[in-house]
Amino acid sequence: MNVFVLSEISATKETVLGVFSTSENARRAFTKKRK
């Protein structure tokens, strides 16, 4: 693997983690509102 591929993979992981954490926070806020 070259450096470009590795940086692309790490960038993709960062994006996935960011989206996941955002959806988690949104879901928590949503469940809090319903209660």
N, C-alpha and C positions, 0 to 999 in steps of 0.2 A: 504493500500500500504506500502511496506517496503522501506527502504532507497535505496536498489539496483535498484528497479523499477523506483523510482523518479530520480535517477542519470542517468539512461538509457534514460528516457524521455527527460531530460534537455540536455543530450549530443546529442540526435537526433535533438532536436530543434536547437541547435547550428550549427550542420552540415547543416541542411536545410537552415538556415539563411545565412550561409557562401556561400553555393552554389548559393542561390538566389542573394545575393549581387554581387557575382563574375559574374554571367550571366548578371546582370543589368549593371555593369561597362563595360563588353565586348560589350553589345548592344549599349551603349552610344558611345563608341569609334568607333564602326562600322558605326553608323549613322553620326558621325562627319567626318569620312573619305569619305563617299559618297558625302557629301556636298562639 
